[in-house]
Amino acid sequence: MLDEILQPIQTAISEASAMTGWEAIAVILAIAYLVLAMRTNIWCWAAAFVSTAIYTVLFWKVSLLMESVLNVYYMAMAVYGFWLWRYGQKETDNTELPIVSWSLQTHLIIIGVTTVIALVVGYLMANNTSASFPYLDALTTCFAVMTTYLVAKKVIENWYYWMVINSLSIYLYLQKGLMLTSGLLILYLFMAISGYFMWRKKMQQDNGVTSISLNKSAC
């Protein structure tokens, strides 16, 4: 009788330990991704690919369905990002994709469209799936999809979006007991702030070099 009672508990502990182990690996690789991305190092995409592959399975197991789907998208974007950063400027003398800034009007359109899509997805999830926190899950997922594209395009404002997304995701992951990932998102929040200033500094340096080159050509 005692064995029958303890067996499910032991199984649950074993599964939780295995999940925590994989979560730890995913967290380490996710940190490596962000550190490398802050430095605009192309190998950030390799770390992102493996990390998101692990998270795809972990999120599915805890019924964060959109988060799981999001990480499948991340895997695809890791491949696209690597290609774009490596070959995006192949037609010019400089093979490195430059950091750019998009207008406020463009970002307002992006925010409006993404919000509408997130509300529709959240409604569908709330009424047709067993997803936890469907609207919040959909909101963070849809904006993360859009923001990852901005990272691949090296749009500097991507860091603003990540600050908001990470803040919301911390609450979401805490509610699902993903403590290591919640801690990662807290770290991400501060690293996003640092990443913005690092990208801004590099963008200013690159623009300065470009201006000097243009002036020399004019002479």
VEXDREN-516673 format. One line per 2 residues: number of its first residue (from 1); for each residue x, y, z of N, C-alpha, C, CB. Coordinates in Angstrom, 3 decimals, m for minus. Glycine has a CB too. Example, Ala and Ser with C-alpha at 12.3 -4.5 7.8 and 13.67 -1.06 7.14 Angstrom:
2
1	13.190/m5.690/7.800/12.300/m4.500/7.800/13.200/m3.300/7.800/11.308/m4.473/9.046 ~ 12.850/m2.250/7.080/13.670/m1.060/7.140/12.900/0.030/7.870/14.084/m0.598/5.725;
REM end
This chain:
219
1	0.830/m1.207/0.000/0.000/0.000/0.000/0.871/1.266/0.000/m0.942/0.001/1.224 ~ 1.921/1.251/0.871/2.804/2.417/0.974/3.547/2.643/m0.336/3.806/2.239/2.130;
3	3.955/1.504/m0.955/4.675/1.621/m2.232/3.779/2.225/m3.311/5.192/0.242/m2.689 ~ 2.500/1.849/m3.300/1.569/2.381/m4.283/1.370/3.879/m4.107/0.233/1.664/m4.186;
5	1.453/4.348/m2.852/1.297/5.775/m2.575/2.548/6.545/m2.961/0.977/6.003/m1.099 ~ 3.708/5.946/m2.665/4.982/6.639/m2.896/5.401/6.636/m4.360/6.071/6.003/m2.065;
7	4.963/5.632/m5.127/5.409/5.502/m6.511/5.096/6.733/m7.360/4.776/4.290/m7.134 ~ 3.853/7.251/m7.317/3.563/8.461/m8.109/4.379/9.666/m7.671/2.091/8.799/m8.018;
9	4.636/9.757/m6.354/5.431/10.872/m5.835/6.860/10.785/m6.342/5.414/10.885/m4.298 ~ 7.417/9.568/m6.280/8.793/9.366/m6.747/8.913/9.641/m8.243/9.259/7.934/m6.440;
11	7.889/9.216/m8.994/7.890/9.467/m10.441/7.849/10.960/m10.739/6.697/8.768/m11.108 ~ 7.004/11.683/m9.988/6.888/13.137/m10.181/8.200/13.839/m9.861/5.763/13.709/m9.305;
13	8.854/13.405/m8.770/10.141/14.007/m8.392/11.195/13.740/m9.450/10.613/13.467/m7.035 ~ 11.196/12.507/m9.971/12.162/12.134/m11.007/11.963/12.970/m12.270/12.038/10.638/m11.340;
15	10.688/13.128/m12.671/10.395/13.926/m13.869/10.749/15.394/m13.662/8.916/13.798/m14.245 ~ 10.484/15.912/m12.455/10.813/17.306/m12.154/12.320/17.531/m12.182/10.248/17.707/m10.786;
17	13.068/16.552/m11.653/14.533/16.667/m11.642/15.084/16.666/m13.059/15.162/15.519/m10.833 ~ 14.527/15.790/m13.894/14.972/15.731/m15.294/14.664/17.034/m16.011/14.303/14.555/m16.028;
19	13.464/17.586/m15.759/13.073/18.847/m16.392/13.980/19.979/m15.944/11.614/19.184/m16.071 ~ 14.295/20.011/m14.632/15.169/21.060/m14.108/16.549/20.984/m14.735/15.280/20.955/m12.590;
21	17.043/19.754/m14.956/18.352/19.582/m15.577/18.383/20.131/m16.992/18.739/18.119/m15.588 ~ 17.364/19.785/m17.787/17.277/20.305/m19.147/17.045/21.805/m19.151/16.165/19.604/m19.912;
23	16.252/22.269/m18.184/15.997/23.703/m18.082/17.288/24.460/m17.806/14.968/23.991/m16.983 ~ 18.155/23.871/m16.954/19.431/24.511/m16.627/20.309/24.649/m17.869/20.171/23.709/m15.546;
25	20.330/23.590/m18.698/21.116/23.637/m19.936/20.564/24.714/m20.868/21.110/22.255/m20.645 ~ 19.231/24.752/m20.972/18.594/25.753/m21.839/18.886/27.167/m21.346/17.071/25.521/m21.904;
27	18.880/27.355/m20.018/19.148/28.669/m19.439/20.575/29.115/m19.742/18.910/28.647/m17.921 ~ 21.531/28.206/m19.578/22.937/28.541/m19.840/23.131/28.954/m21.296/23.852/27.347/m19.502;
29	22.538/28.181/m22.203/22.659/28.502/m23.623/21.923/29.788/m23.972/22.128/27.355/m24.469 ~ 20.804/30.042/m23.296/20.054/31.280/m23.542/20.857/32.496/m23.099/18.699/31.247/m22.812;
31	21.563/32.359/m21.970/22.429/33.444/m21.507/23.561/33.667/m22.504/22.998/33.132/m20.102 ~ 24.142/32.553/m22.989/25.211/32.651/m23.981/24.709/33.364/m25.232/25.749/31.253/m24.341;
33	23.474/33.044/m25.641/22.887/33.703/m26.810/22.827/35.214/m26.618/21.483/33.153/m27.084 ~ 22.306/35.641/m25.476/22.113/37.081/m25.279/23.443/37.812/m25.166/21.274/37.338/m24.031;
35	24.408/37.211/m24.470/25.728/37.838/m24.345/26.358/38.004/m25.720/26.652/37.001/m23.427 ~ 26.274/36.964/m26.547/26.840/37.028/m27.889/26.065/38.005/m28.773/26.852/35.639/m28.525;
37	24.727/38.043/m28.602/23.912/38.977/m29.385/24.242/40.420/m29.029/22.419/38.710/m29.158 ~ 24.459/40.687/m27.734/24.834/42.023/m27.298/26.124/42.474/m27.964/24.982/42.064/m25.784;
39	27.001/41.506/m28.233/28.281/41.805/m28.872/28.205/41.668/m30.395/29.364/40.886/m28.323 ~ 27.000/41.464/m30.900/26.732/41.235/m32.322/27.621/40.121/m32.882/26.948/42.531/m33.118;
41	27.813/39.072/m32.068/28.581/37.902/m32.482/27.639/36.908/m33.147/29.312/37.249/m31.272 ~ 27.958/36.500/m34.362/27.064/35.665/m35.156/26.761/34.324/m34.510/27.656/35.439/m36.508;
43	27.659/33.841/m33.636/27.444/32.523/m33.031/26.364/32.541/m31.964/28.732/32.012/m32.432 ~ 25.786/33.699/m31.700/24.639/33.761/m30.799/23.500/32.899/m31.329/24.170/35.215/m30.617;
45	23.410/32.785/m32.663/22.306/32.041/m33.269/22.452/30.540/m33.061/22.220/32.348/m34.754 ~ 23.676/30.035/m32.952/23.875/28.611/m32.682/23.405/28.269/m31.267/25.362/28.226/m32.864;
47	23.767/29.125/m30.305/23.316/28.930/m28.924/21.799/29.027/m28.844/23.968/29.968/m27.985 ~ 21.224/29.951/m29.601/19.769/30.126/m29.605/19.067/28.893/m30.152/19.380/31.355/m30.430;
49	19.622/28.289/m31.181/18.987/27.127/m31.804/18.855/25.965/m30.825/19.783/26.685/m33.026 ~ 19.935/25.634/m30.130/19.912/24.501/m29.193/19.028/24.815/m27.987/21.344/24.153/m28.726;
51	19.157/26.023/m27.462/18.367/26.419/m26.295/16.875/26.348/m26.585/18.745/27.830/m25.852 ~ 16.470/26.876/m27.719/15.048/26.887/m28.049/14.507/25.501/m28.365/14.800/27.801/m29.218;
53	15.351/24.611/m28.867/14.925/23.230/m29.101/14.542/22.565/m27.775/16.048/22.423/m29.808 ~ 15.329/22.837/m26.730/15.029/22.288/m25.403/13.754/22.904/m24.848/16.203/22.531/m24.433;
55	13.627/24.216/m24.974/12.447/24.906/m24.442/11.163/24.496/m25.161/12.632/26.414/m24.549 ~ 11.251/24.128/m26.411/10.070/23.676/m27.144/9.405/22.503/m26.418/10.450/23.269/m28.586;
57	10.219/21.576/m25.965/9.709/20.403/m25.249/9.248/20.767/m23.843/10.780/19.315/m25.181 ~ 10.038/21.575/m23.127/9.709/21.927/m21.744/8.379/22.664/m21.646/10.814/22.781/m21.142;
59	8.164/23.642/m22.511/6.930/24.419/m22.457/5.708/23.576/m22.833/7.035/25.625/m23.383 ~ 5.902/22.640/m23.750/4.789/21.777/m24.125/4.336/20.932/m22.933/5.187/20.871/m25.303;
61	5.308/20.482/m22.142/4.997/19.622/m20.998/4.230/20.350/m19.896/6.273/19.051/m20.426 ~ 4.388/21.690/m19.804/3.680/22.439/m18.763/2.499/23.228/m19.346/4.649/23.394/m18.046;
63	2.064/22.842/m20.540/0.858/23.386/m21.182/0.948/24.862/m21.556/m0.309/23.194/m20.278 ~ 2.160/25.379/m21.737/2.319/26.718/m22.304/2.465/26.521/m23.815/3.575/27.494/m21.677;
65	1.320/26.296/m24.455/1.326/25.845/m25.835/1.926/26.868/m26.792/m0.070/25.514/m26.262 ~ 1.526/28.130/m26.630/2.040/29.167/m27.523/3.531/29.400/m27.301/1.270/30.472/m27.318;
67	3.984/29.261/m26.063/5.411/29.399/m25.789/6.191/28.282/m26.487/5.679/29.376/m24.263 ~ 5.600/27.095/m26.520/6.240/25.976/m27.205/6.317/26.229/m28.705/5.482/24.676/m26.928;
69	5.202/26.680/m29.280/5.173/27.005/m30.703/6.159/28.138/m31.007/3.742/27.401/m31.142 ~ 6.221/29.091/m30.109/7.146/30.219/m30.269/8.581/29.734/m30.409/7.033/31.181/m29.079;
71	8.937/28.730/m29.633/10.324/28.259/m29.677/10.637/27.473/m30.937/10.617/27.407/m28.473 ~ 9.619/26.886/m31.566/9.832/26.297/m32.889/10.182/27.411/m33.876/8.566/25.508/m33.364;
73	9.453/28.513/m33.760/9.739/29.689/m34.594/11.147/30.216/m34.315/8.694/30.802/m34.341 ~ 11.539/30.256/m33.024/12.878/30.703/m32.666/13.951/29.864/m33.356/13.064/30.648/m31.156;
75	13.713/28.560/m33.419/14.685/27.683/m34.071/14.852/28.069/m35.539/14.251/26.209/m33.951 ~ 13.734/28.326/m36.201/13.794/28.735/m37.605/14.486/30.091/m37.747/12.378/28.795/m38.209;
77	14.186/31.009/m36.826/14.793/32.333/m36.867/16.282/32.285/m36.564/14.100/33.254/m35.889 ~ 16.707/31.300/m35.774/18.139/31.154/m35.489/18.897/30.848/m36.777/18.381/30.036/m34.440;
79	18.295/30.014/m37.618/18.904/29.697/m38.915/18.884/30.932/m39.814/18.162/28.514/m39.600 ~ 17.731/31.609/m39.853/17.592/32.814/m40.686/18.525/33.928/m40.204/16.129/33.309/m40.674;
81	18.585/34.119/m38.884/19.441/35.162/m38.326/20.904/34.935/m38.646/19.256/35.242/m36.834 ~ 21.333/33.673/m38.537/22.728/33.342/m38.860/23.022/33.679/m40.320/23.018/31.841/m38.585;
83	22.110/33.269/m41.201/22.307/33.547/m42.627/22.322/35.049/m42.903/21.207/32.874/m43.458 ~ 21.381/35.789/m42.295/21.259/37.220/m42.562/22.471/37.984/m42.045/19.985/37.771/m41.928;
85	22.936/37.641/m40.837/24.103/38.330/m40.289/25.367/38.000/m41.077/24.294/37.959/m38.820 ~ 25.399/36.821/m41.661/26.593/36.412/m42.406/26.574/36.910/m43.843/26.722/34.902/m42.394;
87	25.406/36.864/m44.494/25.347/37.166/m45.916/24.440/38.344/m46.270/24.891/35.960/m46.652 ~ 23.873/39.008/m45.253/22.915/40.081/m45.511/23.458/41.257/m46.290/22.387/40.572/m44.240;
89	24.759/41.505/m46.212/25.370/42.638/m46.916/26.355/42.162/m47.984/26.084/43.563/m45.918 ~ 26.116/40.995/m48.517/27.059/40.411/m49.459/27.278/41.267/m50.697/26.585/39.056/m49.870;
91	26.248/42.044/m51.042/26.361/42.848/m52.252/27.235/44.085/m52.056/24.990/43.265/m52.716 ~ 27.673/44.369/m50.831/28.518/45.533/m50.565/29.902/45.085/m50.140/27.892/46.430/m49.485;
93	30.790/46.049/m49.958/32.141/45.728/m49.510/32.140/45.245/m48.067/33.054/46.943/m49.656 ~ 31.190/45.734/m47.274/31.100/45.344/m45.872/30.094/44.201/m45.729/30.692/46.555/m44.983;
95	30.581/43.009/m45.333/29.718/41.830/m45.260/28.922/41.776/m43.959/30.550/40.568/m45.403 ~ 29.164/42.686/m43.026/28.440/42.681/m41.757/27.177/43.530/m41.861/29.339/43.196/m40.619;
97	26.041/42.930/m41.476/24.774/43.656/m41.496/24.824/44.797/m40.489/23.588/42.710/m41.190 ~ 24.496/46.035/m40.885/24.605/47.175/m39.981/23.421/47.272/m39.021/24.720/48.456/m40.779;
99	23.632/47.882/m37.864/22.565/48.172/m36.911/21.790/49.377/m37.424/23.133/48.434/m35.474 ~ 20.451/49.289/m37.399/19.623/50.377/m37.912/18.564/50.766/m36.886/18.957/49.972/m39.240;
101	17.940/51.924/m37.126/16.846/52.392/m36.268/15.631/52.674/m37.143/17.262/53.670/m35.459 ~ 14.453/52.180/m36.700/13.224/52.426/m37.442/12.446/53.569/m36.809/12.362/51.158/m37.498;
103	11.609/54.227/m37.591/10.869/55.403/m37.135/9.800/55.043/m36.106/10.225/56.106/m38.322 ~ 9.383/56.050/m35.311/8.333/55.863/m34.311/7.027/55.431/m34.984/8.117/57.163/m33.501;
105	6.723/56.012/m36.125/5.496/55.657/m36.850/5.485/54.171/m37.210/5.358/56.511/m38.127 ~ 6.622/53.683/m37.661/6.735/52.264/m38.017/6.488/51.376/m36.798/8.123/51.967/m38.616;
107	7.053/51.770/m35.669/6.891/50.972/m34.454/5.452/51.017/m33.946/7.845/51.465/m33.366 ~ 4.782/52.149/m34.076/3.381/52.242/m33.649/2.493/51.312/m34.483/2.879/53.700/m33.763;
109	2.775/51.237/m35.775/2.034/50.322/m36.646/2.300/48.883/m36.231/2.422/50.536/m38.129 ~ 3.564/48.571/m35.966/3.938/47.217/m35.547/3.228/46.835/m34.251/5.464/47.110/m35.368;
111	3.224/47.758/m33.280/2.594/47.496/m31.982/1.089/47.279/m32.147/2.860/48.664/m31.006 ~ 0.440/48.126/m32.953/m0.998/48.010/m33.162/m1.382/46.692/m33.808/m1.491/49.152/m34.010;
113	m0.696/46.343/m34.886/m1.003/45.106/m35.609/m0.729/43.883/m34.745/m0.188/45.025/m36.904 ~ 0.401/43.887/m34.055/0.768/42.739/m33.215/m0.208/42.558/m32.061/2.188/42.910/m32.670;
115	m0.674/43.663/m31.479/m1.640/43.584/m30.377/m2.954/42.971/m30.835/m1.894/44.973/m29.789 ~ m3.433/43.388/m31.987/m4.684/42.834/m32.527/m4.541/41.332/m32.770/m5.077/43.554/m33.843;
117	m3.450/40.947/m33.373/m3.204/39.518/m33.632/m3.153/38.738/m32.321/m1.882/39.323/m34.419 ~ m2.487/39.307/m31.305/m2.365/38.638/m30.008/m3.725/38.441/m29.350/m1.453/39.439/m29.083;
119	m4.611/39.438/m29.466/m5.945/39.327/m28.881/m6.763/38.240/m29.574/m6.675/40.668/m28.966 ~ m6.645/38.163/m30.880/m7.363/37.125/m31.633/m6.838/35.738/m31.252/m7.216/37.355/m33.165;
121	m5.529/35.606/m31.209/m4.927/34.316/m30.844/m5.304/33.940/m29.414/m3.386/34.367/m30.996 ~ m5.265/34.916/m28.507/m5.635/34.666/m27.120/m7.067/34.195/m26.983/m5.433/35.907/m26.299;
123	m7.966/34.804/m27.753/m9.380/34.407/m27.719/m9.548/32.965/m28.200/m10.232/35.360/m28.588 ~ m8.876/32.647/m29.301/m8.961/31.288/m29.841/m8.401/30.256/m28.862/m8.213/31.201/m31.172;
125	m7.307/30.604/m28.216/m6.714/29.690/m27.238/m7.613/29.520/m26.025/m5.341/30.194/m26.799 ~ m8.206/30.614/m25.562/m9.063/30.565/m24.372/m10.292/29.700/m24.595/m9.491/31.969/m23.972;
127	m10.769/29.654/m25.823/m12.013/28.945/m26.114/m11.829/27.576/m26.768/m12.857/29.788/m26.995 ~ m10.596/27.259/m27.183/m10.398/26.006/m27.914/m9.255/25.140/m27.414/m10.168/26.308/m29.334;
129	m8.500/25.608/m26.414/m7.379/24.822/m25.914/m7.371/24.828/m24.391/m6.048/25.364/m26.462 ~ m6.439/24.059/m23.842/m6.272/24.008/m22.385/m5.115/24.888/m21.934/m6.043/22.566/m21.921;
131	m4.707/25.834/m22.767/m3.554/26.679/m22.478/m3.765/27.495/m21.201/m3.277/27.612/m23.658 ~ m2.693/27.633/m20.421/m2.736/28.473/m19.228/m2.480/29.931/m19.617/m1.695/27.994/m18.177;
133	m3.205/30.867/m18.957/m3.032/32.305/m19.206/m3.025/32.604/m20.712/m1.719/32.808/m18.558 ~ m4.089/32.245/m21.426/m4.077/32.328/m22.889/m3.779/33.703/m23.462/m5.376/31.883/m23.405;
135	m4.355/34.767/m22.881/m4.135/36.101/m23.441/m2.713/36.601/m23.181/m5.144/37.085/m22.860 ~ m2.221/36.386/m21.977/m0.852/36.796/m21.659/0.147/35.965/m22.446/m0.581/36.665/m20.150;
137	m0.123/34.667/m22.544/0.731/33.765/m23.321/0.776/34.216/m24.779/0.220/32.303/m23.222 ~ m0.392/34.533/m25.344/m0.459/34.974/m26.740/0.234/36.319/m26.941/m1.913/35.069/m27.195;
139	0.060/37.227/m25.968/0.655/38.558/m26.081/2.183/38.484/m26.103/0.189/39.448/m24.922 ~ 2.761/37.761/m25.145/4.218/37.644/m25.099/4.740/36.881/m26.315/4.660/36.944/m23.802;
141	3.979/35.894/m26.762/4.405/35.100/m27.907/4.405/35.926/m29.193/3.501/33.882/m28.068 ~ 3.312/36.615/m29.464/3.210/37.390/m30.704/4.255/38.501/m30.768/1.814/37.989/m30.836;
143	4.461/39.178/m29.640/5.466/40.240/m29.638/6.880/39.674/m29.718/5.321/41.099/m28.388 ~ 7.096/38.498/m29.130/8.416/37.876/m29.221/8.712/37.441/m30.652/8.509/36.673/m28.272;
145	7.691/36.952/m31.350/7.852/36.591/m32.763/8.306/37.805/m33.572/6.529/36.027/m33.337 ~ 7.594/38.911/m33.378/7.922/40.133/m34.106/9.308/40.650/m33.711/6.859/41.211/m33.846;
147	9.607/40.640/m32.422/10.865/41.212/m31.938/12.064/40.399/m32.380/10.849/41.315/m30.429 ~ 11.918/39.076/m32.449/13.018/38.239/m32.923/13.380/38.589/m34.359/12.650/36.752/m32.816;
149	12.380/38.939/m35.155/12.647/39.391/m36.521/13.447/40.687/m36.503/11.329/39.587/m37.296 ~ 13.114/41.580/m35.557/13.858/42.838/m35.441/15.315/42.583/m35.069/13.203/43.755/m34.397;
151	15.547/41.569/m34.216/16.929/41.215/m33.859/17.679/40.754/m35.099/16.957/40.109/m32.769 ~ 17.045/39.880/m35.882/17.678/39.374/m37.100/18.010/40.508/m38.071/16.767/38.349/m37.783;
153	17.134/41.528/m38.112/17.356/42.681/m38.996/18.267/43.727/m38.348/16.015/43.325/m39.372 ~ 18.673/43.481/m37.106/19.527/44.392/m36.329/18.880/45.773/m36.156/20.894/44.541/m37.012;
155	17.596/45.766/m35.820/16.891/47.011/m35.494/17.103/47.291/m34.016/15.356/46.919/m35.839 ~ 17.710/48.411/m33.674/18.142/48.676/m32.311/16.982/48.719/m31.321/18.895/49.975/m32.262;
157	15.802/49.114/m31.767/14.650/49.214/m30.856/14.165/47.853/m30.360/13.508/49.931/m31.548 ~ 14.724/46.765/m30.881/14.312/45.446/m30.408/14.498/45.316/m28.903/15.098/44.354/m31.127;
159	15.507/46.025/m28.384/15.787/45.930/m26.942/14.653/46.525/m26.124/17.104/46.640/m26.600 ~ 13.980/47.546/m26.568/12.829/48.108/m25.853/11.712/47.065/m25.732/12.305/49.376/m26.577;
161	11.460/46.394/m26.844/10.421/45.363/m26.837/10.763/44.241/m25.855/10.230/44.789/m28.249 ~ 12.027/43.817/m25.858/12.425/42.728/m24.960/12.272/43.117/m23.500/13.864/42.317/m25.232;
163	12.486/44.377/m23.176/12.326/44.822/m21.788/10.892/44.580/m21.310/12.690/46.321/m21.654 ~ 9.930/44.908/m22.164/8.516/44.725/m21.809/8.145/43.242/m21.821/7.606/45.510/m22.783;
165	8.552/42.528/m22.860/8.232/41.096/m22.975/8.792/40.310/m21.807/8.775/40.527/m24.286 ~ 10.035/40.583/m21.445/10.666/39.869/m20.339/9.949/40.133/m19.023/12.129/40.267/m20.220;
167	9.523/41.371/m18.814/8.815/41.717/m17.575/7.522/40.913/m17.437/8.504/43.224/m17.539 ~ 6.758/40.791/m18.527/5.522/40.027/m18.504/5.784/38.528/m18.373/4.717/40.306/m19.760;
169	6.839/38.058/m19.021/7.144/36.633/m19.007/7.608/36.155/m17.634/8.204/36.322/m20.042 ~ 8.235/37.026/m16.861/8.668/36.657/m15.513/7.472/36.186/m14.693/9.366/37.849/m14.814;
171	6.390/36.952/m14.739/5.166/36.574/m14.017/4.611/35.247/m14.542/4.097/37.685/m14.147 ~ 4.588/35.096/m15.858/4.034/33.904/m16.482/4.798/32.650/m16.055/4.058/34.044/m18.002;
173	6.111/32.718/m16.080/6.919/31.542/m15.749/6.896/31.233/m14.258/8.352/31.748/m16.205 ~ 6.825/32.258/m13.436/6.714/32.025/m11.990/5.436/31.260/m11.670/6.740/33.363/m11.218;
175	4.364/31.581/m12.355/3.089/30.909/m12.128/3.128/29.435/m12.531/1.990/31.617/m12.893 ~ 4.031/29.078/m13.457/4.130/27.696/m13.916/5.262/26.941/m13.235/4.326/27.661/m15.414;
177	5.930/27.566/m12.262/6.966/26.888/m11.496/8.303/26.751/m12.196/6.493/25.557/m11.127 ~ 8.507/27.480/m13.284/9.799/27.449/m13.994/10.723/28.489/m13.369/9.615/27.723/m15.533;
179	11.276/28.127/m12.218/12.020/29.085/m11.418/13.320/29.533/m12.091/12.324/28.489/m10.068 ~ 14.043/28.570/m12.667/15.302/28.923/m13.320/15.060/29.858/m14.502/16.036/27.658/m13.788;
181	14.014/29.567/m15.258/13.688/30.412/m16.406/13.222/31.793/m15.958/12.611/29.749/m17.267 ~ 12.506/31.853/m14.843/12.095/33.152/m14.294/13.319/33.974/m13.913/11.174/32.962/m13.063;
183	14.282/33.301/m13.279/15.530/33.981/m12.936/16.273/34.450/m14.163/16.417/33.072/m12.125 ~ 16.237/33.615/m15.224/16.873/33.996/m16.489/16.247/35.261/m17.041/16.762/32.862/m17.517;
185	14.911/35.343/m16.982/14.216/36.512/m17.529/14.523/37.779/m16.737/12.711/36.267/m17.547 ~ 14.733/37.651/m15.424/15.142/38.810/m14.620/16.508/39.289/m15.089/15.176/38.458/m13.100;
187	17.414/38.326/m15.302/18.739/38.668/m15.829/18.622/39.277/m17.217/19.644/37.425/m15.871 ~ 17.747/38.699/m18.045/17.526/39.219/m19.400/17.062/40.664/m19.386/16.507/38.366/m20.131;
189	16.251/41.001/m18.404/15.715/42.357/m18.322/16.840/43.376/m18.187/14.745/42.480/m17.142 ~ 17.794/43.071/m17.317/18.934/43.979/m17.126/19.889/43.928/m18.321/19.692/43.621/m15.833;
191	20.031/42.741/m18.900/20.922/42.608/m20.055/20.347/43.305/m21.283/21.175/41.131/m20.363 ~ 19.014/43.358/m21.374/18.388/44.064/m22.496/18.713/45.553/m22.444/16.863/43.854/m22.483;
193	18.723/46.099/m21.229/19.080/47.509/m21.061/20.522/47.733/m21.498/18.884/47.956/m19.592 ~ 21.406/46.839/m21.039/22.814/46.932/m21.414/22.989/46.722/m22.916/23.646/45.906/m20.634;
195	22.241/45.772/m23.476/22.335/45.487/m24.905/21.977/46.692/m25.754/21.437/44.328/m25.264 ~ 20.962/47.441/m25.323/20.569/48.637/m26.070/21.721/49.630/m26.151/19.347/49.300/m25.419;
197	22.357/49.884/m25.018/23.444/50.873/m25.005/24.664/50.373/m25.785/23.849/51.200/m23.556 ~ 24.915/49.062/m25.764/26.032/48.514/m26.529/25.767/48.637/m28.028/26.276/47.041/m26.148;
199	24.539/48.343/m28.441/24.189/48.471/m29.859/24.207/49.927/m30.289/22.809/47.858/m30.134 ~ 23.721/50.821/m29.431/23.698/52.238/m29.790/25.124/52.760/m29.979/22.960/53.063/m28.706;
201	26.024/52.342/m29.099/27.425/52.763/m29.203/28.044/52.260/m30.500/28.236/52.253/m27.998 ~ 27.781/50.980/m30.840/28.337/50.409/m32.062/27.734/51.084/m33.292/28.088/48.893/m32.109;
203	26.425/51.380/m33.244/25.778/52.044/m34.370/26.379/53.423/m34.604/24.271/52.158/m34.130 ~ 26.630/54.155/m33.516/27.235/55.479/m33.629/28.644/55.389/m34.184/27.251/56.176/m32.275;
205	29.393/54.368/m33.747/30.755/54.172/m34.253/30.737/53.840/m35.741/31.466/53.054/m33.469 ~ 29.819/52.929/m36.123/29.722/52.545/m37.533/29.306/53.726/m38.402/28.727/51.395/m37.704;
207	28.368/54.534/m37.904/27.937/55.711/m38.653/29.061/56.727/m38.773/26.724/56.350/m37.988 ~ 29.881/56.816/m37.732/31.020/57.727/m37.768/32.033/57.304/m38.800/31.676/57.809/m36.411;
209	32.293/55.996/m38.869/33.232/55.461/m39.857/32.696/55.685/m41.262/33.487/53.960/m39.614 ~ 31.389/55.479/m41.445/30.767/55.677/m42.755/30.865/57.133/m43.196/29.300/55.237/m42.721;
211	30.634/58.052/m42.246/30.700/59.482/m42.564/32.102/59.876/m42.977/30.251/60.324/m41.367 ~ 33.096/59.345/m42.263/34.492/59.646/m42.590/34.836/59.135/m43.981/35.440/59.029/m41.548;
213	34.364/57.897/m44.296/34.644/57.302/m45.591/34.002/58.114/m46.724/34.144/55.856/m45.625 ~ 32.787/58.588/m46.490/32.099/59.389/m47.494/32.809/60.726/m47.720/30.648/59.628/m47.075;
215	33.295/61.329/m46.623/34.012/62.586/m46.742/35.299/62.427/m47.518/34.303/63.152/m45.381 ~ 36.008/61.296/m47.280/37.247/61.046/m47.990/36.980/60.828/m49.477/37.968/59.837/m47.393;
217	35.841/60.129/m49.755/35.499/59.876/m51.149/35.168/61.188/m51.860/34.313/58.895/m51.246 ~ 34.524/62.100/m51.137/34.152/63.391/m51.732/35.385/64.210/m52.056/33.233/64.179/m50.790;
219	36.403/64.059/m51.212/37.642/64.804/m51.455/38.386/64.243/m52.677/38.553/64.756/m50.204;
REM end
